[in-house]
């Protein structure tokens, strides 16, 4: 095994993967979001129908997923900034766990308020 090589079983590899996948999912969501915003401007009646559909429990659960992805990506980015600019990089596992925990907390709060 080479020095500096990190195994895929390492918790920080999971943090890296979660950060990358959340960024990809958010990038895929943006065109959908922009099309809904365009619908609001061009077809207000269709937007009303969409907003009624958005009250379904499955959509609320998907919104939780979206807020979770956004939170994970945000806090994962903060963790990476801390790794780059702060001298205490040995606490990376704690920062990664904290990022996921805060993301779950924010997503859960959003889900509870949306229900």
N, C-alpha and C positions, 0 to 999 in steps of 0.2 A: 504494500500500500504506500502510495506517495505521500510525502509530508504536505499538509495543507489540503488534502483531498477530503471532501465531506461526503459521508455516506448518505444515501437516500433515506436511511432510517433515522437520521439525525433530525431533531425537532425543528431546527432552523431551515432545513430543506423544505419541510412542510410549510413553514412561514413564507418562504420564497415562492413556493408553488401556489399557495393561497393568494398571495399578493398578485402574482401574474394572472391567475385565472379570474380574480375579481376585476382586475383592470380590463381583461378581454370581455368579460360579461357586461361591464359598464359601457364599453365601447360599442358593443352590439346593441345595447339598449338605446343609445342616443338617437339613432335614426327613427326608432319607434316613437320616442318622446317628441321628436321634432315633427313627425307626421301628425301626432295628436294635437300639437300646438297649431299646426296649419289647419287642421279640421276645425279648431275653435274659431279661426278667422274666416274660413270659407263656408262652412256648413254648420251653423249653430244648432240646427235641429238634430243633425247626426251626432254632434257632441253631446247633446242631452241624452240620447240613447246610449252612447258610450258610457256616460257618467252613471246611468242607472245600472248598466252591466258591471261597472267597477265596484258596486256595492256588494257583489257576491263574495262569500267567504273565501273562495279559492283565490280571488283577485287580492283580497286583503292579505292572504298568506304570501302571495307572490310579491306584494309590496313590502312585506317583512323581509323577504329574501333580497329585494333590491336595497333596502336600507341597510341590511346586514352587509351586503357586498360593498356598498359605499363606505360604511364604517370600517370594514376590514381593510379596504384599500387605503383609506385615509390614515388609520392608525399604523398600518404596515409601512406606509410612506414615512410617517414620523419616526418609526423605529429605524428605518434605513438612514434618515437624516441624523439620528442620534449616533448610529454606527459610524457615519462619516465624520461628524464634527465633534463628538464628545469622547473623552479619553476612557470611559468606563465600558468598553465593548464586551467585557467578560460577562456582563449581565444580559446578554442577548436572548437567552431562553426566557428569562423573566419578562423582558420587553415584548417578545413575541406572544407569550401567553396573555399578557396584559392587553395587547392589541386585540386579540380575538375575544377576550372577555368583555372589553368595552364595546366592541362591535355587537356582540350578542345582547348586551344590556341596552344599547341604543335601539337595536332592531326590536327587542321585546317591548320597550316602552312605546315605540311607534305602533306596534301591533295592538297593544292594549288600548291605546288612545284611538286607533282607527276602528276598533270593534265597537 
